[in-house]
Amino acid sequence: MEIFQVTKESLRFIFKRFTKVLVVCFIALPVLFMVSMMSSNSKFDLTAVPGVKVENDTALGLDSQYDSSQSTSTPDSKLLNRTLAPSFDKVSDFKYESSQPISTPDDKLLKRTLAPTFDGGSVSRNESSQPTTVRNENVLNGNLAPKFSERSGSRNDSSQASSNANDILLDGLICPGFDERSCLSRRQSILYRRTSPHKPSPFLLSKLRNYENLHKRCGPYTKSYNKTLKTLKSGHINSATECKYIVWRPDNGLGNRIVSMASSFLYALLTNRVLLVDHGADMTDLFCEPFPNSSWLLPMDFPLRNQFRNSELRYAHSFGGMLEKDGTSVKSTPSYLYLFLKKRDYDLDKKLFYCDQNQSLLQKVPWLILLSEQYFAPSFFLIQSFKEEVTRLFPEKDTVFYHLGRYLFNPSNQVWEQLITKFYDAYLAKADKRIGLQIRLFHANTAMFQTVMDQILTCTVKKKILPDVSRRNSAASSSRSWTSSKAILVTSLYTEFYKNLSSMYGDKAAVKGEVMGVYQPSHEGYQHRGDNLHNMKAWAEIYLLSLCDVLVTSAWSTFGYVAHGLGGLKPWILHKPGHGMYLPCKQAMSMEPCFHYPFSYDCKSKKNVDPGTLVPHIKQCEDRELGVKLFNDDH
């Protein structure tokens, strides 16, 4: 009996263990099956990314199925609740080791640490880089207004956009046949912009196609290019050359460079020249190649590179220097000339270039090397030999930069994927309205910070761009019936404006039930000359501003000009403090950039003139009395 009793107890114990094992198996098998399926369907293998050290999903704060190929992906409420910082370095859905560079398609970029924060690669979180908390953390857990939580991440429905080839090619502005993977932004940008009411003229489209054929025939290392290059050795030419060139060289900051390149390209269109650009090391990988089957980059072995930085040699071979030496009777046509259309240097060049009678002489010179930081495109509407053609190219006269900018300046894949779309999708995509604030201080100090901050608030509240939180009542504070959302994008070298706006809108209920978010991608502190990474950030911020619905920009800033020009926007311009303007801001009447230092010399009368009084479509800039810009005839 004792043996039987022991056996019975043993069997009962084994049965219990077997039952537990069976229950565990029934629970574990479905879980293992789900994990297996998720692993097999994973779209982004972090272990394959150079420079990313993966500890575990919990430590990294990432979603296991992040799809890097989808431009409209947006962090879910869980990710937002981890306070994903809105600096360019942190917009990806995983964190980086501070010693590791971001994985990019280009090895050159891997040499730079484009990672965790934008202030020198430090891994510590900067307070000014944090996103504003919208009312409270519970809001980020799914209590946002329906529009904010359900809206598509892109401006236009992607399926509808993809079915309309004409929209994708910007109404014919973009030439079909490009390799789409080589420049993702060229075709994807339509997903982030509203449909444009401004259509390029048929004459402009025809001119662009003709130019593309010319560039393909005469571009770097072609037979025609090599043949024309030989004229540089002799110094003079004896017969006309098949191809002629304008070589653009960089000067000043990125905004100045972009408006100058656009003007140089317009000159190339009008004179049947090939535009070659010397981007240098600090503009590497900013833009896609704009012309099919050719490059617009000046070859590194260009023979005149050794004299680019020699001011004496440049002046000796400048347009003004040549005429000053030879007078009006030029003995022989030089093989190359420098053109200085800068705001201060070589005033003689500026006088001579804008004189119509000198264009015939310039037309004979195979190589023109241009230095300018100005948007000199308006001048072609006043030069007799160009004004008829340029008017046909741009019947809407305030769309010159808008069309040329969208054609020329498409962000490279590095800038587009690593900076622009990740930031936009994370912070701007789901807002009902995007407000861009571009703040430039020419003299930074504590008093100026406060003056400009007061000016910003007076402007934005008075013009109903931002709500007046000082007048909210207690009912609004406790209400959860939010009807709309606004994302405020701040671009500035400094953090003070972001912090002030964050404290105003981040933790307070805005009037009229609006959900507010304030974001600043970077804060460099000062303009870094000759820094490629700095320019990549600047270009990304310019482009993000151009994707906003409303812009408030700083007077005299080419950074702001490029942003509103690309976006086809007429911004509210903050008047420069101390320049006699008593209103805090004024809305621009034209999308065009301002030509800060226009010509003021009439070649026929040999007297000074005001170029803003010569034709109805060229008038004084809203933000600079001495500058002029293009307007439509009805303004």
Disulfide bonds with the S-S distance in Angstrom:
Cys183-Cys288 2.09
Cys218-Cys243 1.90
Cys355-Cys603 1.58
Cys459-Cys585 2.09
Cys594-Cys621 2.01
